[in-house]
């Protein structure tokens, strides 16, 4: 993937994520997960695990290269897994992020842990590498990281996404249990977020990692329904609610072989929705 880098202090500060902006982070070794003592990384024996620095593994369902790269399958306390969080404060020499969550557990990396951060805005898609700073007394549910020396701008728009609750129907493609074509009723759900690289779904269907799906996402009157194939990156149970008749799951799906007109339509939706959310003060 082609990229350009910014190394001067002025450029780095200009392209840093802003306070309140959503970012994705992943850690190297040294991850501390409250309630888990064995900090080992366990990758699937099927060859899906990867140490490629450009591959997000089990992020929020996106393939960083836009390829059908399979996700890693580590347990809690894992490194090299993408977590979504938010920038709380930007200082002279550091940034403060909300500590990422794994279910109801707070992920607390130790000082010196390598960390990679990626994010997107109207200027493009950016990422940088730095290290976690030692925790301070009273830091609470925050993680401080050192100011990066370099920020890369990636020449791709595929990885931007936005929170959006959109109706979605999906079918399991041939080879999966209960597989069927789009002529069958299919399963229903809602997107939690969506971008041209993939989506995170809420559904009552528990899906297996690696399952191929055919999705129909309703983007509303302006775009209508779009169809795309995807591969399940991970599936996690949501917190139970006594008011919910059925247990729900979060399912991360990486789009596979997306056609350019569909990619263009989703990218346009992402930027329009971001502009709307920014206008009403939600981001």
BAVO-623586 format. One record per residue: residue in one letter; y, x, z of N, C-alpha, C in turn. Coordinates in steps of 0.02 Angstrom, whole numbers, padded with zeros to 5 digits, always signed. Each point is the difference from the previous one (the first is absolute). Layout:
BEGIN
AYXZYXZYXZ;...
This chain:
BEGIN
X-00060+00042+00000+00060-00042+00000+00062+00044+00000;X+00046-00011-00045+00061+00038-00004+00046-00018+00058;X+00038+00050+00023+00048-00013+00054+00056+00051-00003;X+00055-00015+00033+00054+00047+00008+00017+00004+00073;X+00023+00059+00022+00010+00010+00071+00073+00012+00018;X+00017-00017+00062+00067+00011+00027-00007+00043+00063;X+00034+00057+00001-00008+00047+00056+00064+00014+00037;X+00059-00012-00029+00062+00013+00037+00007-00051+00056;X+00034+00019+00054+00007-00044+00057+00034-00065-00020;X+00052+00005-00043+00036-00061-00021-00046-00046-00039;X-00040+00028-00045-00045-00041-00040-00054-00032+00043;X-00028+00040+00045-00053-00027+00044+00027-00058+00040;X+00059+00007+00030+00028-00054+00040+00018-00061-00043;X+00019+00012-00062+00018-00055-00044-00061-00043-00017;X-00057+00032-00009-00059-00036-00022-00048-00018+00057;X+00019+00013+00061-00041-00021+00057-00005-00076+00002;X-00054-00027+00028-00003-00072+00011+00053-00021+00051;X+00027-00059-00008+00053-00025+00044-00029-00034+00062;X+00041-00007+00051-00020-00037+00060-00020-00071-00019;X-00057-00022+00025-00025-00066-00015-00045-00004-00061;X-00005+00056-00037-00041-00001-00062-00074+00008+00016;X-00041-00038-00036-00073+00007+00006-00022+00064-00035;X-00045+00036+00032-00029+00060-00030-00075-00001+00014;X-00036+00042-00035-00071+00011+00014-00009+00072+00022;X-00042+00010+00050-00012+00068+00025-00074+00011+00008;X-00020+00064-00006-00069+00019+00015+00002+00068+00033;X-00046+00010+00046-00001+00061+00040-00058+00045-00020;X+00008+00064+00016-00056+00047-00005-00039-00002+00064;X-00026+00057+00022-00038+00002+00062+00048-00007+00059;X-00027-00021+00057+00041-00007+00060+00021-00071+00014;X-00031-00049-00033+00017-00070+00012-00030-00023+00066;X+00040-00033+00040-00023-00027+00064+00005-00076-00003;X-00056-00033+00007-00003-00072-00001-00017-00023+00071;X+00044-00038+00032-00013-00022+00068-00066-00038+00004;X-00044+00023+00043-00064-00033+00008-00056+00033-00038;X+00015+00051-00042-00051+00036-00038+00008+00074+00015;X-00055+00033+00020+00005+00069+00020-00025+00049-00053;X-00045-00022-00044-00029+00044-00050+00040-00006-00064;X+00041+00051-00014+00046-00004-00057-00030+00031-00062;X-00055-00026-00024-00031+00027-00060+00013-00047-00058;X-00002+00028-00061+00008-00039-00060-00068-00010-00031;X-00018-00061-00014-00065-00015-00029+00010-00032-00067;X-00022+00034-00053+00007-00026-00067-00066-00029-00023;X+00004-00049-00045-00060-00033-00024-00046+00048-00038;X-00064-00010+00007-00049+00043-00033-00005-00014-00074;X+00033-00052-00024-00005-00019-00070+00047+00040-00045;X+00036+00047+00029+00045+00040-00040+00070-00029-00005;X+00015-00053+00038+00066-00031-00003+00051+00041+00039;X-00022+00040+00048+00047+00038+00040+00034+00053-00043;X+00062+00017+00017+00036+00049-00040+00049+00037+00043;X+00009+00064-00014+00052+00040+00034+00057+00014-00047;X+00001-00032-00057+00054+00008-00049+00066-00022+00031;X+00051+00044+00003+00063-00019+00032+00037-00055-00037;X-00018-00015-00062+00033-00053-00037-00037-00065+00003;X-00055-00003+00037-00040-00061+00003+00009-00032+00069;X+00022-00062+00005+00015-00029+00065-00060-00021+00040;X-00061+00007-00027-00058-00022+00038+00006-00072+00019;X-00005-00014+00065+00003-00070+00022+00070-00019+00021;X+00046+00005-00043+00068-00022+00014+00002-00075+00002;X+00051-00030-00026+00006-00072+00000-00025-00029-00065;X-00045+00035-00032-00033-00028-00059+00026+00028-00065;X+00034+00056+00002+00029+00026-00062-00032+00066-00019;X-00010+00010-00065-00024+00064-00025+00060+00041-00021;X+00013+00057+00035+00060+00038-00011+00005+00025-00072;X-00056+00013-00033+00002+00023-00069-00008-00057-00049;X-00009-00061+00024-00011-00055-00045-00070+00002-00029;X-00046+00034+00034-00068+00006-00024-00047-00039+00045;X-00063-00004-00020-00050-00035+00040-00030+00047+00052;X+00042+00032+00038-00025+00045+00052-00023-00041+00059;X-00059+00013+00024-00026-00037+00057+00031+00023+00064;X+00003-00043+00051+00032+00017+00063-00046+00037+00047;X+00030+00037+00046-00039+00028+00054-00019-00056+00048;X-00052+00011+00040-00021-00052+00046-00008+00028+00070;X+00054+00028+00029-00004+00027+00067+00005-00054+00054;X-00016+00019+00062+00005-00047+00056+00068+00006+00033;X+00010-00037+00055+00062+00004+00037+00014+00071+00022;X+00064+00016+00005+00018+00068+00017-00002+00045-00060;X+00006-00027-00059-00011+00038-00061+00063+00033-00025;X-00009+00056-00031+00054+00033-00035-00006-00018-00074;X+00052+00020-00039+00001-00009-00072-00003-00073-00021;X+00020-00045+00043+00003-00072-00015+00073-00021+00000;X+00020-00038-00050+00069-00023-00004+00012-00058+00048;X+00055+00005+00037+00022-00054+00045+00071-00020-00021;X+00013-00064+00006+00067-00025-00016+00040-00005+00064;X+00063+00023-00002+00042-00002+00059+00073-00003-00023;X+00047+00012+00045+00071-00010-00014+00041+00056+00031;X+00054+00018-00034+00046+00051+00026+00046-00032+00052;X+00002+00029+00059+00042-00027+00054+00065+00038+00009;X+00001+00064-00016+00060+00040+00011-00004+00063-00041;X+00056+00023-00027+00004+00063-00037+00051+00044+00034;X-00022+00058+00024+00045+00046+00035+00016+00061-00042;X+00028+00051+00033+00018+00061-00035-00061+00040-00020;X-00049+00002+00043-00059+00043-00011-00066-00038+00001;X+00002-00066+00006-00062-00037+00007+00009-00072-00022;X-00057-00033-00011-00002-00071-00013-00046-00032+00052;X+00016-00061+00020-00042-00037+00047-00029-00060-00035;X-00066-00007+00006-00036-00054-00032-00036-00041+00054;X-00009-00064-00015-00044-00040+00043-00070+00029-00003;X-00032+00008+00058-00069+00024+00000-00044-00050-00037;X-00040+00023-00047-00041-00047-00039-00055-00031+00043;X-00024-00057-00022-00050-00037+00036-00066-00001-00038;X-00055+00002+00036-00067-00010-00027-00028-00060+00036;X+00010-00060-00029-00017-00061+00036+00050-00010+00057;X-00025+00001+00062+00044-00006+00058+00011+00068+00034;X-00024+00053-00030+00006+00067+00029+00058+00037-00031;X+00034+00040+00040+00056+00041-00024-00027+00069-00017;X+00017+00024-00060-00020+00067-00021+00054+00049+00023;X-00020+00049+00041+00048+00049+00027-00022+00070-00022;X+00031+00028-00051-00017+00068-00021+00028+00051+00048;X-00036+00055+00009+00024+00053+00044+00052+00043-00036;X+00040+00035+00040+00051+00044-00029-00030+00053-00046;X+00031+00012-00056-00025+00049-00048-00045-00029-00053;X-00019-00064+00007-00044-00031-00049+00035-00005-00068;X-00031+00023-00054+00030-00010-00067+00006-00074-00016;X+00054-00020-00032+00010-00070-00018+00031-00003-00069;X-00023-00047-00040+00028-00013-00066+00031-00069+00001;X+00059-00006-00029+00037-00063-00001+00015-00019-00073;X-00009-00063-00017+00018-00023-00067+00036-00067+00006;X+00044-00014-00048+00040-00061+00002+00032-00009-00068;X+00027-00059-00012+00033-00012-00064+00062-00042+00011;X+00047+00008-00046+00060-00041-00002+00023-00003-00073;X+00059-00024-00012+00023-00007-00069+00010+00067-00035;X+00005+00053+00038+00007+00066-00031-00067+00027-00024;X-00055-00027+00026-00065+00024-00021-00050+00002+00057;X-00053+00038-00011-00053+00009+00050+00004+00071+00026;X-00001+00008+00066+00010+00065+00031-00055+00015+00050;X-00010+00064+00012-00046+00020+00053+00021+00069+00026;X-00019+00014+00063+00012+00067+00028-00052+00014+00053;X-00009+00064+00014-00046+00023+00051+00039+00034+00055;X-00021-00011+00062+00032+00032+00057-00050+00001+00058;X+00024+00008+00061-00043+00001+00059+00026-00046+00054;X-00046-00025+00041+00019-00041+00057+00029+00045+00055;X+00054-00022+00031+00030+00036+00055-00033-00019+00065;X+00000+00044+00050-00030-00017+00065+00032-00062+00029;X-00041-00041+00032+00024-00063+00030+00047+00015+00058;X+00051-00041+00008+00048+00007+00054-00013-00054+00052;X+00023+00012+00061-00007-00049+00054+00037-00063-00019;X-00032-00058+00007+00032-00063-00015+00004-00016-00073;X-00038+00036-00041+00002-00011-00072-00027-00068-00020;X-00047-00026+00041-00027-00067-00013-00040-00002-00064;X+00006-00054-00037-00040-00010-00061+00035+00029-00061;X+00025+00062+00007+00034+00033-00055-00033+00067-00013;X+00006+00023-00062-00025+00066-00020+00058+00037-00032;X+00015+00060+00024+00054+00040-00029-00031+00053-00046;X+00031+00009-00059-00023+00050-00047+00058+00044-00020;X-00016+00062-00018+00052+00048-00018+00032-00018-00067;X+00064+00017-00006+00035-00009-00064-00036+00040-00054;X-00017-00031-00056-00037+00037-00052+00045+00052-00034;X-00032+00052-00026+00036+00051-00038+00005-00018-00074;X-00043-00046-00022-00001-00018-00071-00022-00073-00007;X+00032-00036-00045-00021-00069-00016-00015-00002-00075;X-00058-00028-00016-00020-00008-00070+00016-00070-00025;X+00027-00004-00059+00008-00064-00034-00054-00005-00054;X-00043-00051+00006-00055-00008-00046+00021-00044-00058;X-00020+00020-00059+00019-00037-00060-00048-00058-00012;X-00001-00046+00046-00042-00059-00008+00029-00057+00041;X-00008-00061-00022+00024-00059+00036-00058-00042+00025;X-00062+00023-00014-00058-00041+00015-00010-00012+00074;X+00027+00044+00042-00018-00001+00070+00049-00037+00044;X+00054-00027-00028+00046-00041+00039-00032-00068+00013;X+00012-00027+00058-00026-00066+00016+00048-00035+00047;X-00012-00064+00011+00045-00039+00042-00041-00052+00036;X+00022-00018+00060-00033-00053+00037+00013-00066-00035;X-00053-00038-00011+00006-00065-00034-00063-00039+00012;X+00008-00064+00018-00057-00045+00011-00009-00043-00063;X-00047+00020-00042-00011-00034-00063-00072-00027-00003;X-00010-00061-00026-00067-00026-00007-00041+00043-00048;X-00062+00012+00018-00044+00040-00043-00070-00032+00000;X-00031-00001-00058-00070-00018-00007-00037+00062-00025;X-00062+00009+00022-00036+00058-00024-00074-00016-00007;X-00031+00037-00045-00071-00008-00015-00032+00068+00005;X-00062+00002+00024-00039+00061+00002-00029+00012-00070;X+00011+00060-00026-00026+00016-00066-00074+00014+00002;X-00031+00002-00058-00073+00008-00005-00022+00062+00039;X-00057-00008+00033-00029+00054+00039+00013-00007+00075;X+00047-00044+00019+00014-00012+00071-00035-00063+00022;X-00016-00006+00066-00030-00062+00024+00045-00060-00015;X-00030-00056-00019+00036-00061-00016+00049+00011-00058;X-00016+00047-00045+00044+00013-00056+00003-00059-00047;X+00055-00007-00033+00008-00054-00047+00062+00009-00042;X+00005-00033-00055+00058+00006-00043+00056-00044+00023;X+00056+00003-00035+00059-00038+00019-00009-00075-00010;X-00055-00020-00032-00013-00071-00008-00024-00033+00064;X-00024+00040+00048-00021-00026+00065+00061-00009+00045;X-00007-00039+00054+00058-00014+00044+00034+00062+00027;X-00039+00051+00018+00030+00061+00027+00021-00009+00073;X+00029+00053+00028+00024+00000+00069+00076+00000+00001;X+00028-00022+00056+00073-00004+00005+00025+00045+00056;X+00064+00019-00006+00032+00040+00052+00074+00004-00013;X+00034+00043+00037+00071+00013-00008+00011+00075-00001;X+00048+00023-00039+00018+00070+00004+00043+00012+00061;X-00007+00057+00030+00046+00022+00053+00054+00045-00030;X-00021+00043-00045+00048+00040-00039-00031+00012-00068;X+00042+00018-00049-00024+00008-00068+00043+00051-00037;X-00030+00035-00046+00035+00046-00044-00041+00009-00063;X+00024+00040-00046-00036+00009-00062-00064+00040+00008;X-00009+00031+00059-00061+00038+00012-00054-00038+00037;X+00019-00055+00033-00050-00036+00039+00033-00051+00046;X-00040-00028+00045+00024-00051+00045-00042+00000+00064;X+00030-00026+00052-00037-00013+00063-00006-00075+00007;X-00061-00024+00010-00014-00072+00002-00019-00023+00069;X+00015-00062+00016-00026-00035+00058-00048-00053-00026;X-00062+00000+00025-00050-00048-00024-00053-00009+00054;X-00038-00054-00005-00055-00012+00046-00064+00034-00025;X+00003+00032-00058-00059+00031-00030-00004+00074+00022;X-00056+00019+00028-00011+00070+00017-00030+00036-00060;X+00035+00050-00024-00021+00035-00061-00021+00072+00016;X-00044+00025-00041-00027+00067+00009+00042+00051-00039;X+00013+00057+00031+00036+00053-00033-00032+00018-00067;X+00040+00006-00052-00024+00017-00066-00014-00059-00044;X+00002-00062+00028-00013-00060-00039+00053-00009-00054;X-00021-00016-00061+00046-00014-00054+00018-00074-00001;X+00064-00014-00009+00025-00069+00001+00040-00014-00063;X+00002-00064-00018+00048-00025-00048+00049-00043+00038;X+00065+00016-00003+00051-00035+00040+00048-00038-00045;X+00021-00057+00025+00052-00040-00032+00054-00012+00053;X+00057+00034-00008+00054-00004+00049+00057-00042-00029;X+00023-00047+00040+00054-00045-00021+00067+00028+00022;X+00040+00026-00047+00064+00030+00016+00058-00049-00004;X-00015-00064-00008+00053-00050-00003+00022-00017-00070;X+00051-00042-00005+00020-00028-00065+00023+00053-00050;X+00035+00050+00023+00029+00049-00047-00054+00040-00037;X-00053+00019+00036-00053+00041-00029-00064-00040-00013;X-00016-00045+00047-00061-00038-00006-00060+00037+00029;X-00059-00018-00023-00062+00031+00025-00018+00061-00042;X-00016+00054+00034-00022+00061-00034-00071+00017+00021;X-00039+00024-00048-00069+00018+00013-00009+00075-00003;X-00038+00027+00046-00012+00072+00003-00066+00013+00036;X-00033+00053-00019-00061+00021+00036+00019+00048+00056;X-00040+00001+00053+00013+00044+00056-00064+00020+00035;X+00005+00054+00038-00056+00025+00040+00020-00001+00074;X-00044-00026+00043+00013-00003+00071+00000+00070+00030;X+00056+00019+00031+00005+00065+00033-00025-00004+00072;X+00019-00054+00035-00026-00011+00067+00009-00073+00019;X-00036-00020+00051+00003-00069+00026-00002+00003+00076;X+00050-00030+00033+00004+00003+00073+00011-00070+00028;X-00032-00017+00056+00013-00065+00031+00070-00002+00029;X+00033-00058-00006+00065-00011+00030-00009-00023+00072;X+00052+00006+00039-00003-00024+00069-00014-00075+00000;X-00046-00020+00043-00020-00071+00002+00055-00043+00030;X+00003-00061-00023+00048-00050+00023-00039-00065+00012;X+00005-00027+00061-00038-00060+00016+00017-00059-00045;X+00060+00003-00030+00020-00055-00044-00031+00005-00069;X-00027+00059-00017-00030+00010-00065-00073-00022+00001;X-00020-00045-00046-00070-00023+00000-00049+00054-00021;X+00022+00048-00041-00044+00053-00024+00032+00068+00011;X-00044+00049+00010+00025+00068+00008+00027+00025-00066;X+00056+00037+00002+00030+00026-00061-00007+00076-00003;X+00005+00025-00062-00006+00071-00012+00059+00025-00042;X+00019+00062+00012+00047+00034-00043-00041+00042-00049;X+00015-00008-00064-00037+00035-00052+00049+00038-00044;X-00009+00066-00004+00041+00041-00044-00034+00007-00067;X+00036-00014-00053-00028+00002-00067+00042+00046-00044;X-00032+00048-00032+00033+00044-00049-00013-00028-00069;X+00054-00013-00037-00009-00027-00068-00033+00051-00045;X-00041-00024-00045-00039+00042-00045+00017-00019-00072;X+00019+00049-00040+00012-00012-00072+00053-00052-00013;X+00054+00001+00040+00053-00050-00009+00034+00009-00067;X+00012-00055-00035+00034+00003-00065+00075+00010+00010;X+00032+00033-00048+00070+00018+00007+00045-00062+00009;X-00008-00054-00039+00043-00059+00011-00007-00028+00071;X-00061+00000+00027-00010-00024+00068+00033+00047+00050;X-00008+00065-00010+00033+00049+00043+00075-00008-00001;X+00029-00010-00060+00072-00009-00006+00023-00063+00038;X-00038-00054-00007+00019-00063+00033-00002+00007+00075;X-00051+00034+00027-00005+00008+00073+00055+00046+00025;X+00013+00054-00037+00054+00046+00021+00067-00036+00002;X+00013-00042-00050+00062-00039+00001+00003-00046+00059;X-00055-00032+00017-00003-00044+00059+00016+00039+00063;X-00029+00060+00007+00010+00041+00060+00074+00015+00010;X+00033+00023-00053+00071+00020+00008+00045-00061+00010;X-00015-00056-00032+00041-00060+00011-00008-00025+00072;X-00061+00001+00025-00011-00024+00068+00031+00048+00051;X-00005+00064-00012+00033+00048+00044+00075-00012+00003;X+00030-00013-00058+00072-00013-00003+00017-00063+00039;X-00042-00052-00006+00012-00062+00037-00007+00011+00075;X-00052+00035+00021-00010+00012+00072+00056+00042+00028;X+00025+00047-00039+00055+00042+00023+00064-00041+00006;X+00010-00046-00047+00060-00042+00000+00003-00045+00062;X-00058-00025+00022-00001-00044+00058-00012+00037+00065;X-00001+00067-00004-00003+00041+00060-00068+00010+00030;X-00054-00012-00038-00067+00008+00027-00027+00070-00010;X+00031+00039-00043-00018+00070-00008+00064+00041-00008;
